[in-house]
Amino acid sequence: MARRHAAPSLVRRLVLLAAVWSTGVLVASAILLGLLFEQAALRRFDQGLADLTDGLAAAALPDPAGGIRVRDPGDPRTRRAYSGRYWQVSGTGPDGRPGVLARSRSLWDTELALPADLPGTLDAQPSGTVSYEAPGPGEQRLRVRATRLVLPGAEQPVLVLAAEDRRPVDAEVRRFFAATAAVFVLLALGLIAAVVAQVRLGLRPLFALSQEIADLRSGRADQLGGAYPSELTPLSDQLNALVRHNRESLERQRAHVGNLAHALKTPLAVLSAAAGSENSPLATLVTQQTGVMQTQVDHHLRRARAAARLPGAGAVTPVAEVLDDLSRTLMRLHQEAGVRIDWDAPDDLVFLGERQDLLEICGNLMENACKWGRGRIIVRAAASVPDRWILEIDDNGPGLGPSQRREALARGGRLDESASGSGLGLSIVNDLVRAYGGGLDLADSPMGGLRVRLDLPRSAD
């Protein structure tokens, strides 16, 4: 039987949506927080450079000889070679090109690089101060703060530069990013776990409703009786109303079939009794034809009952009990022919349907096997997938060829079409099996005869 592909899980969909949204927000928040921390670290860094340039501006005096004298700003790092903290005072030489007027001892024999567009950049800044990146001694990455000043008594402005290796700040920012990422990963995992718990808790009434519907279909309950939230109460009420309507419809159909059977059988019985009291060709003909009519009435009434079944409406039937009853009855009926029926079925195997239907399905097939077999019949029932079970009936009779199987499975075909009696034929069995969403197949039996294989629903308790 064809199966629908599993639909996407509602829980998975909600959790994935919340996880994607939460992860996106957390990642954006982590990046923004890291950038803000970096900006704050650079502002503190620039403030230290600003303090150094202010100190240099206060300590720089024109030299009468034409140079610049700068008193020691008191920072020991500026006196240690390549310490990472530097200062430099540059001016314009006689040839118009900038030159170093004074520098910290930490620069040793190097100079702070000046960008080519630095004068224009300083002119564009009202404060006369800019910050830029420049390479330093070794592999240091310097952040330089340049300020243009006019010293008292000097004719030309000078550039006061303070620089410091920013690698420690970058390392601190990286450590902050790593710590923030770890915290936000833990927060994301916690949020996802909370979302999963919230979704499952919020959808618990739906799971309960689904379980109650399964109980209703398997026969463990006759209606939905759980207390549901206000959003699900209308659905529960409508499902209960639908179940009641289906049951009432089923009862009306069965009553109609019974009334029809009574209305037809009574006149036929009267005709048959009247014809049996006489001994004439007409009476014999009437007796024969009323028998044929009775057979046809039974045939079509059974088809009508099969069409009126409501599979899965709460009825369940133990399979082992039915097979045991049928085996005893059929072996007594066919005792003279020495028929032996060996059957096997688990005690917990339960047919999801009415007992009368299972009796008609198994009884007709087993009776056909008794009629056409050579005394040995094996019946096996077993669970297959969680909600299905398989019944196999094997005999050691002549069996059926491929064309005969197709004909027997066709609508109106019969396994015992040439035999005497009023056999149902395979069409009624087919109708009942299809009414329960099952399937029927014919194959060769290992015993040499025919194997009939049924696939039917079961109650998976």
C-alpha positions as CSV (number, residue, x, y, z in Angstrom):
1,M,0.0,0.0,0.0
2,A,1.4,3.4,-1.0
3,R,2.7,5.5,1.9
4,R,2.9,9.3,2.0
5,H,6.3,10.8,2.5
6,A,6.8,12.1,6.1
7,A,5.9,15.7,6.3
8,P,8.3,18.1,8.0
9,S,8.1,18.2,11.7
10,L,6.3,21.2,13.2
11,V,8.6,21.0,16.3
12,R,11.7,20.9,14.0
13,R,10.4,23.8,11.9
14,L,9.7,26.0,15.0
15,V,13.1,25.1,16.6
16,L,15.0,25.7,13.4
17,L,13.3,29.1,12.9
18,A,14.0,30.2,16.5
19,A,17.6,28.8,16.3
20,V,18.4,30.6,13.1
21,W,16.8,33.9,14.3
22,S,18.5,33.7,17.7
23,T,21.9,32.7,16.2
24,G,21.7,35.6,13.8
25,V,20.9,38.1,16.5
26,L,23.6,36.7,18.8
27,V,26.2,36.7,16.1
28,A,25.4,40.3,15.2
29,S,25.3,41.3,18.8
30,A,28.7,39.7,19.4
31,I,30.3,41.4,16.4
32,L,28.8,44.8,17.4
33,L,29.9,44.3,21.0
34,G,33.4,43.4,19.9
35,L,33.6,46.5,17.6
36,L,32.4,48.7,20.4
37,F,35.1,47.3,22.7
38,E,37.7,47.8,20.0
39,Q,36.7,51.5,19.6
40,A,36.7,52.0,23.4
41,A,40.2,50.5,23.6
42,L,41.5,52.7,20.8
43,R,40.0,55.7,22.4
44,R,41.8,54.9,25.6
45,F,44.9,54.3,23.6
46,D,44.6,57.6,21.7
47,Q,44.0,59.4,25.0
48,G,47.4,58.1,26.2
49,L,49.0,59.4,23.0
50,A,47.2,62.7,23.4
51,D,48.6,63.1,27.0
52,L,52.1,62.4,25.6
53,T,51.8,65.0,22.8
54,D,50.4,67.6,25.2
55,G,53.4,66.9,27.5
56,L,55.8,67.3,24.5
57,A,54.1,70.5,23.4
58,A,54.6,71.9,26.9
59,A,58.2,70.6,27.1
60,A,59.3,71.8,23.6
61,L,61.2,75.2,23.4
62,P,62.9,76.9,20.5
63,D,66.7,76.6,20.7
64,P,68.5,79.9,20.1
65,A,70.8,78.0,17.8
66,G,67.8,77.3,15.5
67,G,66.8,73.9,16.8
68,I,64.3,72.5,19.3
69,R,64.9,71.6,22.9
70,V,62.6,69.1,24.5
71,R,62.7,68.3,28.1
72,D,62.3,64.7,29.1
73,P,58.5,64.0,29.5
74,G,59.3,61.6,32.3
75,D,58.1,58.4,30.7
76,P,60.8,55.7,31.2
77,R,59.6,53.8,28.1
78,T,60.6,56.6,25.8
79,R,64.2,56.2,27.1
80,R,64.4,52.4,26.4
81,A,65.4,51.4,22.8
82,Y,62.5,50.0,20.8
83,S,60.3,49.8,23.8
84,G,57.1,50.5,21.8
85,R,56.6,54.0,23.1
86,Y,58.0,56.8,21.0
87,W,57.9,60.6,20.3
88,Q,59.3,62.8,17.6
89,V,59.3,66.5,16.8
90,S,59.6,67.3,13.1
91,G,59.9,70.7,11.3
92,T,60.5,72.1,7.9
93,G,64.1,72.4,6.9
94,P,65.7,75.2,4.7
95,D,65.0,73.1,1.6
96,G,61.2,73.0,2.4
97,R,61.3,69.3,3.2
98,P,60.3,68.0,6.7
99,G,63.1,67.0,9.0
100,V,63.5,65.5,12.5
101,L,64.2,68.2,15.1
102,A,64.1,66.0,18.1
103,R,63.1,62.4,19.0
104,S,62.9,60.0,21.9
105,R,65.8,57.8,22.7
106,S,63.6,54.8,22.3
107,L,63.6,55.4,18.5
108,W,67.4,55.0,18.6
109,D,68.5,55.4,14.9
110,T,65.0,55.2,13.3
111,E,62.3,57.8,12.6
112,L,58.6,57.9,12.6
113,A,57.3,57.7,9.1
114,L,55.2,60.7,7.9
115,P,52.5,60.1,5.3
116,A,52.9,62.1,2.1
117,D,49.5,63.6,2.4
118,L,49.9,64.5,6.1
119,P,50.1,68.3,5.7
120,G,46.9,68.3,3.7
121,T,45.1,66.1,6.2
122,L,46.2,68.4,9.0
123,D,44.9,71.4,7.2
124,A,41.5,69.7,6.8
125,Q,41.3,69.1,10.6
126,P,40.2,72.1,12.7
127,S,41.9,70.6,15.7
128,G,45.2,70.3,13.8
129,T,45.5,66.6,15.0
130,V,45.3,63.3,13.1
131,S,45.9,59.7,13.9
132,Y,47.3,57.1,11.5
133,E,48.9,53.7,11.4
134,A,52.6,53.3,10.6
135,P,55.2,50.5,10.8
136,G,57.6,50.7,13.7
137,P,61.0,49.1,14.6
138,G,61.0,45.4,14.2
139,E,57.5,44.2,13.4
140,Q,55.8,46.7,15.6
141,R,52.5,48.1,14.4
142,L,52.4,51.7,15.5
143,R,49.5,54.0,16.0
144,V,50.7,57.6,15.6
145,R,49.1,60.8,16.8
146,A,50.4,63.9,14.9
147,T,49.7,67.5,16.2
148,R,50.8,70.7,14.4
149,L,51.9,73.4,16.8
150,V,53.5,76.8,16.7
151,L,55.9,77.1,19.6
152,P,56.4,80.5,21.3
153,G,59.2,82.4,19.6
154,A,59.2,80.1,16.6
155,E,58.4,81.3,13.1
156,Q,57.5,77.9,11.6
157,P,55.0,75.3,12.9
158,V,56.3,72.0,14.0
159,L,54.8,68.5,14.1
160,V,54.7,66.7,17.5
161,L,54.2,63.0,17.0
162,A,53.6,60.4,19.7
163,A,53.4,56.7,18.8
164,E,52.9,53.4,20.6
165,D,52.8,49.8,19.5
166,R,49.2,48.8,19.3
167,R,49.7,45.0,19.2
168,P,48.9,44.7,22.9
169,V,45.6,46.4,22.3
170,D,44.9,44.2,19.3
171,A,45.7,41.1,21.5
172,E,43.3,42.4,24.2
173,V,40.6,42.9,21.6
174,R,41.1,39.4,20.2
175,R,40.9,37.9,23.7
176,F,37.7,39.9,24.3
177,F,36.3,38.6,21.0
178,A,37.2,35.0,22.0
179,A,35.6,35.3,25.4
180,T,32.5,37.0,24.0
181,A,32.2,34.3,21.3
182,A,32.4,31.5,24.0
183,V,29.8,33.2,26.1
184,F,27.5,33.8,23.2
185,V,27.9,30.2,22.0
186,L,26.8,29.0,25.5
187,L,24.0,31.5,25.5
188,A,22.9,30.3,22.0
189,L,22.9,26.7,23.2
190,G,20.9,27.6,26.3
191,L,18.4,29.6,24.2
192,I,18.0,26.7,21.7
193,A,17.5,24.3,24.6
194,A,14.9,26.7,26.1
195,V,13.2,27.0,22.7
196,V,13.0,23.2,22.3
197,A,11.6,22.9,25.8
198,Q,9.1,25.7,25.2
199,V,8.0,24.4,21.8
200,R,7.5,20.8,23.1
201,L,5.7,22.2,26.2
202,G,3.5,24.5,24.1
203,L,2.7,21.7,21.6
204,R,2.1,19.1,24.3
205,P,-1.7,19.4,23.9
206,L,-1.3,18.6,20.2
207,F,0.7,15.5,21.0
208,A,-1.9,14.5,23.5
209,L,-4.7,15.1,20.9
210,S,-2.7,13.0,18.3
211,Q,-2.4,10.1,20.9
212,E,-6.1,10.3,21.7
213,I,-7.0,10.1,18.0
214,A,-4.7,7.0,17.7
215,D,-6.4,5.5,20.7
216,L,-9.8,6.2,19.1
217,R,-8.7,4.6,15.9
218,S,-7.2,1.6,17.6
219,G,-10.3,1.0,19.7
220,R,-8.7,1.9,23.1
221,A,-11.2,4.9,23.4
222,D,-14.6,5.7,22.0
223,Q,-14.2,9.5,21.9
224,L,-11.8,12.3,22.7
225,G,-12.0,13.2,26.4
226,G,-8.9,15.2,27.1
227,A,-8.9,18.8,28.5
228,Y,-7.4,21.0,25.8
229,P,-6.6,24.7,25.6
230,S,-9.2,27.0,24.2
231,E,-7.5,27.0,20.7
232,L,-7.9,23.2,20.5
233,T,-11.3,22.7,22.1
234,P,-13.3,23.5,18.9
235,L,-11.1,20.9,17.0
236,S,-11.7,18.3,19.7
237,D,-15.4,19.0,19.7
238,Q,-15.6,18.7,15.9
239,L,-13.7,15.5,15.9
240,N,-16.1,14.0,18.5
241,A,-19.0,15.2,16.5
242,L,-17.5,13.6,13.3
243,V,-17.0,10.3,15.1
244,R,-20.6,10.3,16.4
245,H,-21.9,11.2,12.9
246,N,-19.9,8.3,11.3
247,R,-21.2,5.8,13.9
248,E,-24.7,6.9,13.5
249,S,-24.3,6.7,9.7
250,L,-22.9,3.2,10.0
251,E,-25.7,2.1,12.2
252,R,-28.3,3.5,9.7
253,Q,-26.6,1.7,6.9
254,R,-26.5,-1.6,8.8
255,A,-30.1,-1.2,9.8
256,H,-31.0,-0.5,6.1
257,V,-29.1,-3.6,5.0
258,G,-30.8,-5.7,7.6
259,N,-34.2,-4.4,6.7
260,L,-33.5,-5.1,3.0
261,A,-32.3,-8.6,3.8
262,H,-35.5,-9.3,5.8
263,A,-37.7,-7.9,3.1
264,L,-36.2,-10.1,0.4
265,K,-35.6,-13.3,2.4
266,T,-39.2,-13.6,3.7
267,P,-40.9,-13.7,0.2
268,L,-38.2,-16.1,-1.1
269,A,-38.7,-18.4,1.9
270,V,-42.5,-18.3,1.2
271,L,-42.0,-19.2,-2.5
272,S,-39.5,-21.9,-1.6
273,A,-41.8,-23.5,1.0
274,A,-44.8,-23.3,-1.4
275,A,-42.8,-24.9,-4.2
276,G,-41.5,-27.6,-1.9
277,S,-45.0,-28.7,-1.0
278,E,-45.7,-29.7,-4.6
279,N,-44.2,-32.3,-6.9
280,S,-44.2,-30.8,-10.3
281,P,-41.7,-29.5,-12.9
282,L,-42.8,-25.9,-12.1
283,A,-42.3,-26.5,-8.4
284,T,-38.9,-27.9,-9.0
285,L,-38.0,-24.9,-11.2
286,V,-39.3,-22.4,-8.6
287,T,-37.2,-24.2,-5.9
288,Q,-34.1,-24.0,-8.0
289,Q,-34.5,-20.4,-9.0
290,T,-35.4,-19.3,-5.4
291,G,-32.2,-21.0,-4.3
292,V,-30.3,-19.0,-7.0
293,M,-32.0,-15.8,-5.9
294,Q,-31.2,-16.5,-2.3
295,T,-27.6,-17.0,-3.2
296,Q,-27.5,-13.7,-5.1
297,V,-29.2,-11.8,-2.3
298,D,-26.7,-13.1,0.2
299,H,-23.9,-12.2,-2.2
300,H,-24.9,-8.7,-2.8
301,L,-26.0,-8.0,0.8
302,R,-22.6,-9.1,1.9
303,R,-21.1,-6.7,-0.6
304,A,-23.3,-3.9,0.7
305,R,-22.2,-4.6,4.3
306,A,-18.6,-4.6,3.2
307,A,-19.1,-1.2,1.5
308,A,-20.8,0.1,4.7
309,R,-17.9,-0.7,7.0
310,L,-16.2,2.0,8.9
311,P,-12.6,0.7,9.5
312,G,-10.8,2.0,12.5
313,A,-13.9,3.2,14.3
314,G,-12.9,1.6,17.6
315,A,-13.5,-2.1,17.0
316,V,-10.6,-4.5,17.6
317,T,-10.4,-8.3,17.3
318,P,-7.8,-10.8,18.6
319,V,-6.6,-12.7,15.6
320,A,-5.7,-15.9,17.5
321,E,-9.2,-16.4,18.8
322,V,-10.8,-16.1,15.3
323,L,-8.3,-18.5,13.7
324,D,-8.8,-21.0,16.6
325,D,-12.6,-20.9,16.2
326,L,-12.5,-21.2,12.4
327,S,-10.0,-24.0,12.5
328,R,-12.1,-26.1,14.9
329,T,-15.3,-25.5,13.0
330,L,-13.9,-26.2,9.5
331,M,-12.1,-29.4,10.7
332,R,-15.4,-30.6,12.0
333,L,-17.2,-29.8,8.8
334,H,-14.6,-31.5,6.7
335,Q,-13.9,-34.3,9.1
336,E,-14.7,-37.0,6.5
337,A,-12.2,-35.6,4.1
338,G,-9.5,-35.7,6.8
339,V,-8.8,-32.0,6.6
340,R,-6.1,-30.8,9.1
341,I,-5.5,-27.1,9.7
342,D,-2.3,-26.0,11.5
343,W,-2.4,-22.3,12.4
344,D,-0.1,-20.0,14.2
345,A,-0.6,-16.4,15.5
346,P,0.8,-14.4,18.3
347,D,-1.6,-13.9,21.3
348,D,-1.1,-10.2,21.2
349,L,-1.9,-9.7,17.5
350,V,-5.0,-7.7,17.3
351,F,-7.0,-6.9,14.1
352,L,-8.1,-3.3,13.8
353,G,-11.6,-4.0,12.8
354,E,-14.8,-5.9,13.6
355,R,-14.8,-9.6,14.5
356,Q,-17.5,-10.4,11.9
357,D,-15.4,-8.9,9.1
358,L,-12.4,-11.0,10.1
359,L,-14.5,-14.1,10.3
360,E,-15.8,-13.5,6.8
361,I,-12.4,-12.8,5.4
362,C,-10.5,-15.7,7.0
363,G,-13.5,-18.1,7.0
364,N,-14.1,-17.8,3.2
365,L,-10.4,-18.2,2.4
366,M,-9.8,-21.1,4.7
367,E,-13.0,-22.8,3.5
368,N,-11.8,-22.5,-0.1
369,A,-8.5,-24.0,1.0
370,C,-10.3,-26.9,2.7
371,K,-12.4,-27.4,-0.4
372,W,-9.6,-27.4,-2.9
373,G,-6.7,-28.7,-0.8
374,R,-5.8,-32.3,-0.2
375,G,-6.2,-32.4,3.5
376,R,-3.4,-30.1,4.7
377,I,-3.7,-26.4,5.4
378,I,-1.3,-24.1,7.1
379,V,-2.4,-20.6,8.3
380,R,0.2,-18.2,9.7
381,A,-0.4,-14.7,11.0
382,A,2.3,-12.3,12.1
383,A,2.9,-8.5,12.7
384,S,4.8,-6.7,10.0
385,V,5.2,-2.9,10.3
386,P,4.0,-1.3,13.5
387,D,0.4,-0.9,12.3
388,R,0.0,-3.8,9.8
389,W,-0.1,-7.6,10.0
390,I,0.2,-10.4,7.5
391,L,-2.0,-13.5,7.1
392,E,-0.8,-16.4,4.8
393,I,-3.0,-19.4,4.0
394,D,-1.3,-22.3,2.2
395,D,-2.8,-25.5,0.9
396,N,-1.6,-28.6,-1.0
397,G,-4.2,-28.5,-3.7
398,P,-3.9,-28.0,-7.4
399,G,-3.3,-24.3,-7.1
400,L,-4.0,-21.7,-9.7
401,G,-2.1,-20.6,-12.8
402,P,-1.2,-16.9,-13.4
403,S,-4.2,-16.3,-15.7
404,Q,-6.6,-18.0,-13.2
405,R,-5.2,-15.8,-10.4
406,R,-5.9,-12.7,-12.4
407,E,-9.4,-13.9,-13.2
408,A,-10.0,-14.8,-9.6
409,L,-8.9,-11.4,-8.4
410,A,-11.0,-9.6,-11.0
411,R,-14.3,-8.1,-9.8
412,G,-16.8,-10.9,-9.5
413,G,-14.3,-13.6,-9.8
414,R,-14.4,-16.7,-7.4
415,L,-11.8,-19.1,-6.2
416,D,-14.4,-21.9,-6.3
417,E,-16.3,-20.8,-9.3
418,S,-16.8,-24.4,-10.6
419,A,-17.6,-26.0,-7.3
420,S,-21.1,-26.6,-6.0
421,G,-22.7,-24.6,-3.2
422,S,-23.2,-20.9,-2.6
423,G,-19.6,-19.8,-2.1
424,L,-19.0,-16.1,-1.7
425,G,-16.3,-15.8,-4.2
426,L,-13.1,-13.7,-3.9
427,S,-14.9,-10.4,-4.7
428,I,-16.5,-10.2,-1.2
429,V,-13.1,-10.9,0.4
430,N,-11.5,-8.3,-1.8
431,D,-14.2,-5.7,-0.9
432,L,-13.7,-6.3,2.8
433,V,-9.9,-6.2,2.6
434,R,-10.0,-3.0,0.5
435,A,-12.5,-1.5,2.9
436,Y,-9.8,-1.8,5.6
437,G,-7.1,-0.4,3.4
438,G,-5.4,-3.8,3.0
439,G,-4.3,-5.9,0.1
440,L,-4.7,-9.5,-1.2
441,D,-2.2,-11.5,-3.3
442,L,-2.2,-15.0,-4.8
443,A,1.0,-17.0,-5.2
444,D,2.4,-20.5,-5.4
445,S,2.6,-22.3,-2.1
446,P,5.7,-24.2,-1.0
447,M,3.2,-27.0,-0.3
448,G,2.4,-27.2,-4.0
449,G,-1.0,-25.5,-3.9
450,L,-2.1,-22.0,-3.6
451,R,-0.9,-19.3,-1.1
452,V,-3.3,-16.5,-0.3
453,R,-1.5,-13.5,1.4
454,L,-3.4,-10.7,3.2
455,D,-2.1,-7.4,4.4
456,L,-4.5,-5.9,7.1
457,P,-4.3,-3.1,9.7
458,R,-3.6,-4.0,13.3
459,S,-3.9,-2.3,16.7
460,A,-0.3,-1.4,17.8
461,D,-0.7,-1.3,21.6
